[in-house]
């Protein structure tokens, strides 16, 4: 059974007597080495205290969009993007109905409506409520939205009745999460993905080179995220001080120059299902590399440069209908216009635009602010996010393309 170590889990607690069980659920998740953040509805606080759940989760408990103690706004979008999983337990009939109809009258609903991750719902209610046609219809709709239902068990209910409606036990909810996690991204299972990352160094002489400030962080985050999701990753990366990700699903191909990167990509591209060109490849390279260090004899050094091969454009000409090709564009002005031009010129299916104009975005940062454009002219812009979260968003875009084209 797969581990939940390092996973970010939001536990939503709503107003039912089964809320007392969430204390044990948190303990089980923490034992799995997951990081847990709790969101409670106002009604839930009548059944178990926020202090209890905060103590067990080792994180503050969210109860509203506004934090009266600090005067700060709790950002539901950031919290939703932080999560690898959302678990709503217990989920009352009232909350389930709100989820179906997209109501957003509490903080938990706001986070749910902003979620991009798998959502697990553990219903808890009385027998007749569970069997009511409206509840049955709502459960079916939630499943059709892609949510996972952890069905309630049967036993003595708070009303004194015997029957279905009793929330699944915490260990059952945990096992359900771990079981589904095994095939969380089935569309990526065994997909062969080429990823380029980092800079290239174009030698002038044995000492000097032409390069850029790329660290490889974005490409490495993508490689690690897709490999964890089950893809077979071929990572071609240029010189960087950061250690590349490792794992059973990642094969490493270190290179130095643009030509070496192209040759490595060209060798394996025909065997790939997807190629993601996130490397910052030098556009020019010296026409001649000196064998000895150039001495500082003159006040001016003239270098004759030639264009390097455009790896993405070259692969775009070879791309088959069964392959996806994704490019990156780093711009300092007219970014959207230039990115759309590259998308068409290079025969890309998707392009990720990032800009040095945005603080915290670009080379060297752990964060990035991107706009993603597909070949159907759909444009989606995102706030400043951790590069791991950007990788997750890119994965969702890949899913949409694969789903639409039935590759």
C-alpha positions as CSV (number, residue, x, y, z in Angstrom):
1,X,0.0,0.0,0.0
2,X,1.5,3.4,-1.0
3,X,2.7,5.8,1.7
4,X,1.2,9.2,2.5
5,X,4.6,10.5,3.7
6,X,5.0,14.2,2.9
7,X,1.5,14.5,1.5
8,X,-0.6,17.6,2.2
9,X,-4.0,16.7,3.5
10,X,-6.9,19.0,4.3
11,X,-9.5,17.5,6.7
12,X,-12.9,19.2,6.5
13,X,-15.0,18.6,9.6
14,X,-18.7,19.4,9.4
15,X,-21.5,19.4,12.1
16,X,-22.3,15.8,12.9
17,X,-21.8,13.7,16.0
18,X,-19.2,11.7,14.1
19,X,-16.9,14.7,14.3
20,X,-15.4,13.2,17.5
21,X,-13.8,10.5,15.3
22,X,-11.7,13.0,13.4
23,X,-9.3,13.2,16.3
24,X,-8.3,9.6,15.7
25,X,-8.2,10.2,11.9
26,X,-5.7,13.0,12.4
27,X,-3.5,10.8,14.5
28,X,-3.5,8.1,11.9
29,X,-2.6,10.6,9.1
30,X,0.2,12.1,11.2
31,X,1.5,8.6,11.9
32,X,1.6,8.2,8.1
33,X,3.9,11.3,8.2
34,X,1.3,13.4,6.3
35,X,0.9,17.1,7.0
36,X,-2.7,17.9,8.0
37,X,-4.6,21.1,8.1
38,X,-8.1,21.2,9.4
39,X,-11.1,23.3,8.3
40,X,-14.2,23.3,10.5
41,X,-17.6,24.6,9.9
42,X,-19.3,26.6,12.6
43,X,-21.6,23.7,13.4
44,X,-18.7,21.3,13.8
45,X,-17.3,23.3,16.7
46,X,-20.4,22.2,18.8
47,X,-19.2,18.6,18.6
48,X,-15.4,18.9,19.0
49,X,-13.2,21.8,19.8
50,X,-10.8,23.5,17.3
51,X,-8.2,23.4,20.1
52,X,-8.3,19.6,20.1
53,X,-7.8,19.3,16.4
54,X,-5.2,22.1,16.3
55,X,-3.2,20.3,19.0
56,X,-3.3,17.0,17.1
57,X,-2.6,18.4,13.7
58,X,0.1,20.8,14.9
59,X,-1.5,23.4,12.7
60,X,-4.0,26.2,13.2
61,X,-7.6,25.3,12.5
62,X,-9.4,27.3,9.8
63,X,-13.0,28.2,10.6
64,X,-13.7,31.2,8.3
65,X,-12.2,33.3,5.6
66,X,-11.2,35.9,8.2
67,X,-8.9,35.4,11.1
68,X,-10.0,37.7,13.9
69,X,-6.9,37.2,15.9
70,X,-4.5,38.4,13.2
71,X,-6.8,40.5,11.1
72,X,-5.7,38.5,8.0
73,X,-7.7,36.9,5.2
74,X,-7.4,33.2,4.8
75,X,-6.7,32.6,1.1
76,X,-8.9,29.6,0.1
77,X,-7.3,29.4,-3.3
78,X,-3.7,29.0,-1.9
79,X,-5.0,26.5,0.6
80,X,-6.7,24.4,-2.1
81,X,-3.6,24.4,-4.3
82,X,-1.5,23.4,-1.3
83,X,-3.5,20.2,-0.8
84,X,-2.6,16.8,-2.3
85,X,-5.9,15.5,-0.9
86,X,-9.1,16.9,0.7
87,X,-11.0,14.6,3.1
88,X,-14.4,15.7,4.4
89,X,-15.3,13.6,7.4
90,X,-18.0,13.7,8.6
91,X,-19.9,15.0,5.6
92,X,-23.4,15.8,6.6
93,X,-26.4,15.7,4.2
94,X,-26.4,19.5,4.3
95,X,-22.7,19.8,3.3
96,X,-23.2,17.2,0.6
97,X,-26.1,19.1,-0.9
98,X,-24.0,22.3,-0.9
99,X,-21.1,20.6,-2.6
100,X,-23.4,19.3,-5.4
101,X,-24.9,22.8,-6.1
102,X,-21.6,24.7,-5.7
103,X,-22.7,26.8,-2.7
104,X,-19.9,28.8,-1.1
105,X,-21.3,30.1,2.2
106,X,-18.5,28.8,4.4
107,X,-14.7,28.5,4.2
108,X,-14.8,24.7,3.6
109,X,-17.0,25.2,0.6
110,X,-14.7,27.8,-0.8
111,X,-11.7,25.5,-0.6
112,X,-13.6,22.6,-2.0
113,X,-14.7,24.6,-5.1
114,X,-11.1,25.7,-5.6
115,X,-9.6,22.2,-5.3
116,X,-7.6,20.5,-8.0
117,X,-6.7,17.5,-6.0
118,X,-8.7,14.3,-5.2
119,X,-11.5,14.8,-2.7
120,X,-12.7,12.0,-0.4
121,X,-16.1,12.3,1.2
122,X,-17.2,10.3,4.2
123,X,-20.9,10.8,4.7
124,X,-22.5,10.6,8.2
125,X,-26.2,10.9,8.9
126,X,-29.2,9.1,10.1
127,X,-30.6,6.1,8.3
128,X,-33.6,7.8,6.7
129,X,-31.6,10.7,5.6
130,X,-29.0,8.4,4.0
131,X,-31.7,6.5,2.2
132,X,-33.6,9.6,1.0
133,X,-33.8,9.9,-2.8
134,X,-32.3,13.4,-2.7
135,X,-29.3,12.2,-0.8
136,X,-28.8,9.2,-3.1
137,X,-29.0,11.6,-6.1
138,X,-26.5,14.0,-4.5
139,X,-24.0,11.2,-3.8
140,X,-24.3,10.0,-7.4
141,X,-23.6,13.6,-8.6
142,X,-20.6,14.0,-6.4
143,X,-19.1,10.8,-7.8
144,X,-19.8,12.0,-11.3
145,X,-17.8,15.1,-10.5
146,X,-14.8,12.8,-9.8
147,X,-15.0,12.8,-6.0
148,X,-14.4,9.6,-4.0
149,X,-17.1,8.4,-1.6
150,X,-16.1,6.5,1.5
151,X,-19.4,4.7,2.1
152,X,-20.8,4.7,5.6
153,X,-21.1,1.6,7.7
154,X,-24.0,0.1,9.4
155,X,-24.6,0.1,13.2
156,X,-26.2,2.0,16.0
157,X,-26.9,5.6,15.1
158,X,-27.1,8.7,17.3
159,X,-30.9,8.6,16.9
160,X,-31.0,5.2,18.4
161,X,-31.9,3.5,15.1
162,X,-29.9,0.7,13.6
163,X,-28.7,0.8,10.0
164,X,-26.6,2.5,7.4
165,X,-25.4,6.1,7.8
166,X,-22.7,5.6,10.4
167,X,-19.4,7.3,9.3
168,X,-16.7,4.9,8.2
169,X,-14.1,4.3,10.9
170,X,-10.9,6.4,10.6
171,X,-8.8,3.4,9.7
172,X,-11.2,2.6,6.9
173,X,-11.0,6.2,5.5
174,X,-7.2,6.0,5.7
175,X,-7.1,2.7,3.8
176,X,-9.4,4.2,1.1
177,X,-7.2,7.1,0.6
178,X,-4.1,4.9,0.3
179,X,-5.8,2.5,-2.1
180,X,-7.0,5.2,-4.4
181,X,-3.7,7.0,-4.2
182,X,-2.1,4.0,-5.9
183,X,-3.8,4.9,-9.1
184,X,-4.4,8.6,-8.5
185,X,-3.2,9.6,-12.0
186,X,-4.0,6.5,-14.2
187,X,-3.6,8.6,-17.3
188,X,0.2,8.9,-16.6
189,X,0.8,5.3,-15.7
190,X,3.7,4.0,-17.9
191,X,3.6,7.2,-20.1
192,X,7.1,7.9,-21.4
193,X,8.0,11.6,-20.8
194,X,11.0,13.5,-22.0
195,X,11.8,16.6,-19.9
196,X,14.6,19.1,-20.4
197,X,15.8,21.3,-17.6
198,X,18.4,23.8,-16.6
199,X,20.7,25.9,-18.7
200,X,23.2,25.1,-21.4
201,X,26.8,26.3,-21.4
202,X,28.4,27.2,-24.7
203,X,32.2,27.2,-24.4
204,X,34.3,30.2,-25.5
205,X,37.5,28.6,-24.3
206,X,38.4,26.0,-21.6
207,X,37.5,28.6,-18.9
208,X,34.7,30.7,-20.1
209,X,31.2,30.0,-21.5
210,X,28.0,31.7,-22.6
211,X,25.1,30.7,-20.4
212,X,22.1,32.0,-18.4
213,X,20.8,32.0,-14.8
214,X,18.6,28.9,-15.0
215,X,18.9,26.6,-12.0
216,X,16.8,23.7,-13.3
217,X,14.3,24.0,-10.4
218,X,11.2,24.2,-12.6
219,X,12.2,21.2,-14.8
220,X,13.2,19.2,-11.8
221,X,9.9,19.9,-10.0
222,X,8.0,18.7,-13.1
223,X,10.2,15.6,-13.5
224,X,9.7,14.6,-9.8
225,X,5.9,15.3,-9.9
226,X,5.3,13.2,-13.0
227,X,7.5,10.4,-11.9
228,X,5.6,10.2,-8.6
229,X,2.4,10.0,-10.6
230,X,3.6,6.9,-12.4
231,X,5.2,8.3,-15.6
232,X,8.6,7.0,-16.9
233,X,10.7,10.1,-17.1
234,X,13.8,10.7,-19.2
235,X,15.4,13.9,-17.7
236,X,17.9,15.7,-20.0
237,X,19.4,18.5,-18.0
238,X,22.2,21.1,-18.3
239,X,24.9,22.2,-15.8
240,X,23.4,23.2,-12.5
241,X,24.4,23.3,-8.9
242,X,21.2,21.6,-7.8
243,X,21.0,17.9,-7.5
244,X,18.5,16.4,-10.0
245,X,15.6,14.3,-8.6
246,X,16.2,10.6,-8.4
247,X,13.9,7.6,-8.3
248,X,13.0,4.4,-10.0
249,X,11.0,6.2,-12.6
250,X,13.6,8.8,-13.6
251,X,16.5,8.2,-16.0
252,X,19.1,11.0,-15.9
253,X,20.9,12.4,-19.0
254,X,23.4,15.2,-18.0
255,X,24.6,17.4,-20.9
256,X,26.5,20.7,-21.2
257,X,25.8,22.3,-24.5
258,X,22.8,23.0,-26.6
259,X,24.0,20.6,-29.2
260,X,24.5,17.9,-26.7
261,X,21.0,18.5,-25.3
262,X,19.5,18.3,-28.8
263,X,21.3,15.1,-29.6
264,X,20.2,13.5,-26.3
265,X,16.6,14.6,-27.0
266,X,16.6,13.5,-30.6
267,X,17.8,10.1,-29.7
268,X,14.9,9.2,-27.5
269,X,12.1,11.5,-28.7
270,X,10.5,9.0,-31.1
271,X,9.9,6.6,-28.2
272,X,8.3,9.3,-26.0
273,X,4.5,10.0,-25.5
274,X,5.1,13.5,-24.1
275,X,8.0,15.9,-24.3
276,X,8.3,19.0,-22.0
277,X,10.9,21.5,-23.0
278,X,11.5,23.5,-19.9
279,X,15.3,24.0,-20.3
280,X,16.7,27.5,-20.9
281,X,18.7,26.6,-24.0
282,X,21.3,29.2,-25.2
283,X,20.1,30.8,-28.5
284,X,23.7,31.4,-29.6
285,X,27.0,29.6,-29.4
286,X,30.5,30.7,-30.4
287,X,31.5,29.8,-34.0
288,X,34.9,28.7,-32.7
289,X,36.0,27.4,-29.3
290,X,39.5,28.3,-28.5
291,X,41.7,25.4,-27.2
292,X,43.6,27.6,-24.8
293,X,42.4,30.4,-22.5
294,X,42.0,33.7,-24.3
295,X,44.5,36.1,-22.8
296,X,43.4,39.6,-21.8
297,X,45.6,41.4,-24.4
298,X,43.2,43.8,-26.0
299,X,40.6,46.2,-24.6
300,X,37.9,44.6,-26.8
301,X,37.1,41.0,-27.4
302,X,35.0,40.2,-30.4
303,X,33.1,37.0,-30.5
304,X,31.5,35.6,-33.6
305,X,28.3,33.7,-32.6
306,X,26.0,31.4,-34.5
307,X,22.5,30.2,-33.7
308,X,22.0,27.0,-31.8
309,X,19.5,24.5,-33.0
310,X,16.0,25.2,-31.8
311,X,15.2,21.9,-30.0
312,X,11.5,22.4,-29.5
313,X,10.9,23.6,-33.1
314,X,13.0,20.7,-34.5
315,X,11.1,18.1,-32.4
316,X,7.8,19.8,-33.4
317,X,8.5,19.0,-37.1
318,X,9.0,15.3,-36.1
319,X,6.1,15.1,-33.7
320,X,3.4,12.5,-34.5
321,X,-0.3,12.7,-33.8
322,X,0.3,10.4,-30.8
323,X,2.8,12.7,-29.1
324,X,2.4,15.8,-27.0
325,X,5.0,18.6,-27.2
326,X,5.1,21.2,-24.5
327,X,7.3,24.3,-24.5
328,X,8.3,27.1,-22.1
329,X,8.7,30.8,-22.9
330,X,10.5,33.3,-20.7
331,X,9.7,36.8,-21.8
332,X,10.4,40.3,-20.5
333,X,7.9,42.1,-22.6
334,X,4.8,41.3,-24.7
335,X,4.9,37.9,-23.2
336,X,1.5,36.6,-24.3
337,X,2.0,37.7,-27.9
338,X,5.4,36.1,-28.1
339,X,4.3,32.9,-26.4
340,X,1.4,32.4,-28.8
341,X,3.7,33.0,-31.7
342,X,6.1,30.2,-30.4
343,X,3.2,27.9,-29.9
344,X,2.2,28.0,-33.5
345,X,5.7,28.3,-35.0
346,X,7.1,25.3,-33.1
347,X,4.0,23.1,-33.5
348,X,3.5,22.9,-29.7
349,X,0.4,21.5,-28.0
350,X,0.9,23.7,-24.9
351,X,3.2,26.5,-23.9
352,X,4.0,27.8,-20.4
353,X,4.8,31.5,-20.2
354,X,6.7,32.9,-17.3
355,X,8.1,36.4,-17.0
356,X,11.0,38.1,-15.2
357,X,8.7,41.1,-14.7
358,X,7.0,39.3,-11.8
359,X,8.7,39.3,-8.4
360,X,9.4,35.8,-7.2
361,X,9.1,34.4,-10.7
362,X,11.8,33.0,-13.0
363,X,15.4,31.9,-12.4
364,X,16.5,30.7,-9.0
365,X,13.3,31.0,-7.1
366,X,11.3,28.2,-5.6
367,X,8.1,29.9,-6.9
368,X,6.9,30.8,-10.3
369,X,4.0,32.7,-11.9
370,X,2.8,31.3,-15.1
371,X,0.2,31.5,-17.9
372,X,-0.6,28.3,-19.8
373,X,-1.8,28.5,-23.4
374,X,-2.9,25.5,-25.5
375,X,-3.2,25.1,-29.2
376,X,-6.9,25.9,-29.0
377,X,-6.1,29.4,-27.8
378,X,-7.2,28.7,-24.3
379,X,-5.3,31.0,-21.8
380,X,-5.1,30.2,-18.1
381,X,-3.2,32.5,-15.8
382,X,-2.2,31.6,-12.2
383,X,-0.9,33.5,-9.2
384,X,2.6,33.1,-7.7
385,X,2.9,29.4,-6.7
386,X,5.5,27.0,-5.5
387,X,7.1,25.3,-8.5
388,X,5.8,22.0,-7.3
389,X,2.3,23.3,-7.5
390,X,3.0,24.7,-11.0
391,X,4.0,21.2,-11.9
392,X,0.7,19.8,-10.6
393,X,-1.2,22.4,-12.6
394,X,0.8,21.4,-15.7
395,X,-0.2,17.8,-15.1
396,X,-3.9,18.8,-15.0
397,X,-3.5,20.5,-18.4
398,X,-1.8,17.4,-19.8
399,X,-4.8,15.3,-18.6
400,X,-7.2,17.7,-20.4
401,X,-5.3,17.4,-23.7
402,X,-5.1,13.6,-23.4
403,X,-8.7,13.3,-22.4
404,X,-9.9,15.5,-25.3
405,X,-7.7,13.9,-28.0
406,X,-8.0,10.3,-26.6
407,X,-4.3,9.7,-27.1
